[in-house]
Amino acid sequence: MYTPLKQARIRRGQTLADVAQAVETDDSTISRIENRKQSASPELAEKLARHFGNAVTEIEIIYPERFMQSEKA
């Protein structure tokens, strides 16, 4: 199951490094957030939502388990 953040990144065809550079963090942080090993700070969640043009919301980034969909979605 992919998190909403990972789904948004894949839909855009971006790499972890692309997203990390755009929001001024490192790709390992984005990876940990996507894999639910780390929670995004509210500030980072806002940057990510803006980067994706609100295709994914701050709430979806902070609480991904509430919005999980299968990998085939």
Chimera marker file (.cmm) of the C-alpha trace (Angstrom):
<marker_set name="trace">
<marker id="1" x="0.000" y="0.000" z="0.000" r="1" g="1" b="0" radius="0.5"/>
<marker id="2" x="1.317" y="3.399" z="-0.936" r="1" g="1" b="0" radius="0.5"/>
<marker id="3" x="0.960" y="6.533" z="1.138" r="1" g="1" b="0" radius="0.5"/>
<marker id="4" x="-0.775" y="9.505" z="-0.484" r="1" g="1" b="0" radius="0.5"/>
<marker id="5" x="2.601" y="11.244" z="-0.693" r="1" g="1" b="0" radius="0.5"/>
<marker id="6" x="4.193" y="8.370" z="-2.592" r="1" g="1" b="0" radius="0.5"/>
<marker id="7" x="1.161" y="8.131" z="-4.882" r="1" g="1" b="0" radius="0.5"/>
<marker id="8" x="1.453" y="11.843" z="-5.700" r="1" g="1" b="0" radius="0.5"/>
<marker id="9" x="5.186" y="11.534" z="-6.365" r="1" g="1" b="0" radius="0.5"/>
<marker id="10" x="4.732" y="8.527" z="-8.650" r="1" g="1" b="0" radius="0.5"/>
<marker id="11" x="1.885" y="10.199" z="-10.561" r="1" g="1" b="0" radius="0.5"/>
<marker id="12" x="4.198" y="13.137" z="-11.225" r="1" g="1" b="0" radius="0.5"/>
<marker id="13" x="7.051" y="10.882" z="-12.266" r="1" g="1" b="0" radius="0.5"/>
<marker id="14" x="9.418" y="12.443" z="-9.758" r="1" g="1" b="0" radius="0.5"/>
<marker id="15" x="12.248" y="10.807" z="-7.862" r="1" g="1" b="0" radius="0.5"/>
<marker id="16" x="12.821" y="11.109" z="-4.144" r="1" g="1" b="0" radius="0.5"/>
<marker id="17" x="15.726" y="13.432" z="-4.950" r="1" g="1" b="0" radius="0.5"/>
<marker id="18" x="13.491" y="15.664" z="-7.119" r="1" g="1" b="0" radius="0.5"/>
<marker id="19" x="10.993" y="16.118" z="-4.302" r="1" g="1" b="0" radius="0.5"/>
<marker id="20" x="13.647" y="16.526" z="-1.628" r="1" g="1" b="0" radius="0.5"/>
<marker id="21" x="15.399" y="19.264" z="-3.590" r="1" g="1" b="0" radius="0.5"/>
<marker id="22" x="12.119" y="21.091" z="-4.207" r="1" g="1" b="0" radius="0.5"/>
<marker id="23" x="11.241" y="21.187" z="-0.503" r="1" g="1" b="0" radius="0.5"/>
<marker id="24" x="14.803" y="21.694" z="0.740" r="1" g="1" b="0" radius="0.5"/>
<marker id="25" x="15.346" y="18.432" z="2.593" r="1" g="1" b="0" radius="0.5"/>
<marker id="26" x="17.140" y="15.177" z="1.830" r="1" g="1" b="0" radius="0.5"/>
<marker id="27" x="15.810" y="12.208" z="-0.086" r="1" g="1" b="0" radius="0.5"/>
<marker id="28" x="16.154" y="9.876" z="2.902" r="1" g="1" b="0" radius="0.5"/>
<marker id="29" x="13.699" y="12.056" z="4.838" r="1" g="1" b="0" radius="0.5"/>
<marker id="30" x="11.158" y="11.831" z="2.013" r="1" g="1" b="0" radius="0.5"/>
<marker id="31" x="11.688" y="8.075" z="1.839" r="1" g="1" b="0" radius="0.5"/>
<marker id="32" x="11.123" y="7.650" z="5.595" r="1" g="1" b="0" radius="0.5"/>
<marker id="33" x="7.940" y="9.733" z="5.406" r="1" g="1" b="0" radius="0.5"/>
<marker id="34" x="6.657" y="7.737" z="2.433" r="1" g="1" b="0" radius="0.5"/>
<marker id="35" x="7.374" y="4.479" z="4.267" r="1" g="1" b="0" radius="0.5"/>
<marker id="36" x="5.763" y="5.711" z="7.513" r="1" g="1" b="0" radius="0.5"/>
<marker id="37" x="9.013" y="5.441" z="9.451" r="1" g="1" b="0" radius="0.5"/>
<marker id="38" x="8.975" y="9.165" z="10.192" r="1" g="1" b="0" radius="0.5"/>
<marker id="39" x="6.245" y="11.748" z="10.472" r="1" g="1" b="0" radius="0.5"/>
<marker id="40" x="6.483" y="14.966" z="8.523" r="1" g="1" b="0" radius="0.5"/>
<marker id="41" x="6.575" y="18.152" z="10.528" r="1" g="1" b="0" radius="0.5"/>
<marker id="42" x="3.670" y="20.495" z="9.845" r="1" g="1" b="0" radius="0.5"/>
<marker id="43" x="6.084" y="22.817" z="8.041" r="1" g="1" b="0" radius="0.5"/>
<marker id="44" x="7.428" y="20.073" z="5.786" r="1" g="1" b="0" radius="0.5"/>
<marker id="45" x="3.913" y="18.762" z="5.136" r="1" g="1" b="0" radius="0.5"/>
<marker id="46" x="2.908" y="22.245" z="3.998" r="1" g="1" b="0" radius="0.5"/>
<marker id="47" x="5.917" y="22.474" z="1.659" r="1" g="1" b="0" radius="0.5"/>
<marker id="48" x="5.139" y="19.050" z="0.207" r="1" g="1" b="0" radius="0.5"/>
<marker id="49" x="1.460" y="19.873" z="-0.328" r="1" g="1" b="0" radius="0.5"/>
<marker id="50" x="2.417" y="23.102" z="-2.090" r="1" g="1" b="0" radius="0.5"/>
<marker id="51" x="5.014" y="21.317" z="-4.207" r="1" g="1" b="0" radius="0.5"/>
<marker id="52" x="2.360" y="18.887" z="-5.431" r="1" g="1" b="0" radius="0.5"/>
<marker id="53" x="-0.147" y="21.673" z="-6.066" r="1" g="1" b="0" radius="0.5"/>
<marker id="54" x="-2.340" y="20.345" z="-3.270" r="1" g="1" b="0" radius="0.5"/>
<marker id="55" x="-2.852" y="17.035" z="-5.130" r="1" g="1" b="0" radius="0.5"/>
<marker id="56" x="-1.967" y="15.646" z="-1.700" r="1" g="1" b="0" radius="0.5"/>
<marker id="57" x="-3.000" y="17.522" z="1.457" r="1" g="1" b="0" radius="0.5"/>
<marker id="58" x="-1.048" y="18.284" z="4.600" r="1" g="1" b="0" radius="0.5"/>
<marker id="59" x="-3.421" y="16.026" z="6.563" r="1" g="1" b="0" radius="0.5"/>
<marker id="60" x="-2.798" y="13.140" z="4.136" r="1" g="1" b="0" radius="0.5"/>
<marker id="61" x="0.938" y="13.619" z="4.604" r="1" g="1" b="0" radius="0.5"/>
<marker id="62" x="0.822" y="13.842" z="8.400" r="1" g="1" b="0" radius="0.5"/>
<marker id="63" x="-1.743" y="11.012" z="8.853" r="1" g="1" b="0" radius="0.5"/>
<marker id="64" x="-1.161" y="8.718" z="5.845" r="1" g="1" b="0" radius="0.5"/>
<marker id="65" x="-2.677" y="5.653" z="7.501" r="1" g="1" b="0" radius="0.5"/>
<marker id="66" x="-6.107" y="7.274" z="7.235" r="1" g="1" b="0" radius="0.5"/>
<marker id="67" x="-5.804" y="7.539" z="3.452" r="1" g="1" b="0" radius="0.5"/>
<marker id="68" x="-3.870" y="4.422" z="2.399" r="1" g="1" b="0" radius="0.5"/>
<marker id="69" x="-4.789" y="2.770" z="-0.901" r="1" g="1" b="0" radius="0.5"/>
<marker id="70" x="-3.472" y="-0.366" z="-2.518" r="1" g="1" b="0" radius="0.5"/>
<marker id="71" x="-0.469" y="-0.171" z="-4.840" r="1" g="1" b="0" radius="0.5"/>
<marker id="72" x="-2.732" y="-0.899" z="-7.810" r="1" g="1" b="0" radius="0.5"/>
<marker id="73" x="-4.874" y="2.201" z="-7.196" r="1" g="1" b="0" radius="0.5"/>
<link id1="1" id2="2" r="1" g="1" b="0" radius="0.2"/>
<link id1="2" id2="3" r="1" g="1" b="0" radius="0.2"/>
<link id1="3" id2="4" r="1" g="1" b="0" radius="0.2"/>
<link id1="4" id2="5" r="1" g="1" b="0" radius="0.2"/>
<link id1="5" id2="6" r="1" g="1" b="0" radius="0.2"/>
<link id1="6" id2="7" r="1" g="1" b="0" radius="0.2"/>
<link id1="7" id2="8" r="1" g="1" b="0" radius="0.2"/>
<link id1="8" id2="9" r="1" g="1" b="0" radius="0.2"/>
<link id1="9" id2="10" r="1" g="1" b="0" radius="0.2"/>
<link id1="10" id2="11" r="1" g="1" b="0" radius="0.2"/>
<link id1="11" id2="12" r="1" g="1" b="0" radius="0.2"/>
<link id1="12" id2="13" r="1" g="1" b="0" radius="0.2"/>
<link id1="13" id2="14" r="1" g="1" b="0" radius="0.2"/>
<link id1="14" id2="15" r="1" g="1" b="0" radius="0.2"/>
<link id1="15" id2="16" r="1" g="1" b="0" radius="0.2"/>
<link id1="16" id2="17" r="1" g="1" b="0" radius="0.2"/>
<link id1="17" id2="18" r="1" g="1" b="0" radius="0.2"/>
<link id1="18" id2="19" r="1" g="1" b="0" radius="0.2"/>
<link id1="19" id2="20" r="1" g="1" b="0" radius="0.2"/>
<link id1="20" id2="21" r="1" g="1" b="0" radius="0.2"/>
<link id1="21" id2="22" r="1" g="1" b="0" radius="0.2"/>
<link id1="22" id2="23" r="1" g="1" b="0" radius="0.2"/>
<link id1="23" id2="24" r="1" g="1" b="0" radius="0.2"/>
<link id1="24" id2="25" r="1" g="1" b="0" radius="0.2"/>
<link id1="25" id2="26" r="1" g="1" b="0" radius="0.2"/>
<link id1="26" id2="27" r="1" g="1" b="0" radius="0.2"/>
<link id1="27" id2="28" r="1" g="1" b="0" radius="0.2"/>
<link id1="28" id2="29" r="1" g="1" b="0" radius="0.2"/>
<link id1="29" id2="30" r="1" g="1" b="0" radius="0.2"/>
<link id1="30" id2="31" r="1" g="1" b="0" radius="0.2"/>
<link id1="31" id2="32" r="1" g="1" b="0" radius="0.2"/>
<link id1="32" id2="33" r="1" g="1" b="0" radius="0.2"/>
<link id1="33" id2="34" r="1" g="1" b="0" radius="0.2"/>
<link id1="34" id2="35" r="1" g="1" b="0" radius="0.2"/>
<link id1="35" id2="36" r="1" g="1" b="0" radius="0.2"/>
<link id1="36" id2="37" r="1" g="1" b="0" radius="0.2"/>
<link id1="37" id2="38" r="1" g="1" b="0" radius="0.2"/>
<link id1="38" id2="39" r="1" g="1" b="0" radius="0.2"/>
<link id1="39" id2="40" r="1" g="1" b="0" radius="0.2"/>
<link id1="40" id2="41" r="1" g="1" b="0" radius="0.2"/>
<link id1="41" id2="42" r="1" g="1" b="0" radius="0.2"/>
<link id1="42" id2="43" r="1" g="1" b="0" radius="0.2"/>
<link id1="43" id2="44" r="1" g="1" b="0" radius="0.2"/>
<link id1="44" id2="45" r="1" g="1" b="0" radius="0.2"/>
<link id1="45" id2="46" r="1" g="1" b="0" radius="0.2"/>
<link id1="46" id2="47" r="1" g="1" b="0" radius="0.2"/>
<link id1="47" id2="48" r="1" g="1" b="0" radius="0.2"/>
<link id1="48" id2="49" r="1" g="1" b="0" radius="0.2"/>
<link id1="49" id2="50" r="1" g="1" b="0" radius="0.2"/>
<link id1="50" id2="51" r="1" g="1" b="0" radius="0.2"/>
<link id1="51" id2="52" r="1" g="1" b="0" radius="0.2"/>
<link id1="52" id2="53" r="1" g="1" b="0" radius="0.2"/>
<link id1="53" id2="54" r="1" g="1" b="0" radius="0.2"/>
<link id1="54" id2="55" r="1" g="1" b="0" radius="0.2"/>
<link id1="55" id2="56" r="1" g="1" b="0" radius="0.2"/>
<link id1="56" id2="57" r="1" g="1" b="0" radius="0.2"/>
<link id1="57" id2="58" r="1" g="1" b="0" radius="0.2"/>
<link id1="58" id2="59" r="1" g="1" b="0" radius="0.2"/>
<link id1="59" id2="60" r="1" g="1" b="0" radius="0.2"/>
<link id1="60" id2="61" r="1" g="1" b="0" radius="0.2"/>
<link id1="61" id2="62" r="1" g="1" b="0" radius="0.2"/>
<link id1="62" id2="63" r="1" g="1" b="0" radius="0.2"/>
<link id1="63" id2="64" r="1" g="1" b="0" radius="0.2"/>
<link id1="64" id2="65" r="1" g="1" b="0" radius="0.2"/>
<link id1="65" id2="66" r="1" g="1" b="0" radius="0.2"/>
<link id1="66" id2="67" r="1" g="1" b="0" radius="0.2"/>
<link id1="67" id2="68" r="1" g="1" b="0" radius="0.2"/>
<link id1="68" id2="69" r="1" g="1" b="0" radius="0.2"/>
<link id1="69" id2="70" r="1" g="1" b="0" radius="0.2"/>
<link id1="70" id2="71" r="1" g="1" b="0" radius="0.2"/>
<link id1="71" id2="72" r="1" g="1" b="0" radius="0.2"/>
<link id1="72" id2="73" r="1" g="1" b="0" radius="0.2"/>
</marker_set>
